[in-house]
């Protein structure tokens, strides 16, 4: 019971010190694992690796990475300029441009 209160207080103190929430959770988890003797030391790295090995969890960071790569390479600007030339003059052209660019990006993903 005392360890649980210590962990909660430590978490709140770290949050008040403006430590990012992810680091607060990491630090309090590591402190709990070191203080509580019932947790085997080999369990910590095993749990960290098994938690990040899920394909569902890894999808979001990889989508963000692909978006950053496309933005830094300039392909998104060129696609939007191309789509704007094709359908930008139509009423509601910005919506049509977005749909056309998404269509192009989805087809690129299917055939790569």
C-alpha positions, 0 to 999 in steps of 0.5 A: 500500500505504501509503495502505491502511494509513493508511486502516485505522489511521484507521478504527480510531482513529475507532472507538476515539474512539467516532465512529459507524461510519457516520461512520468509513466516510464520513470514511475514504472521503473521506480516501482519495478526497482522498489517492489521486490516481487517484480523479476528484473528480466520482466522489464525489458521483455515487457517493453519489447513485447509491447512495441512489437504489435503491428497495430501499435506500430502502424501510427508511427509508421504513417507519421514517418511516411507523411514526414518523408513525403513532406520533406521530399516535396511530393505532397506539394507537387501532387497538390499543385497537379491536382489543383491544375486539374480540378481547382477551377471547379466549384468546391475545388479544394475538396476535389483537390483533396479527394484527388490527391488522396486517390493518387496516394492510395493508388501509390500505396497499393502498387508499391 
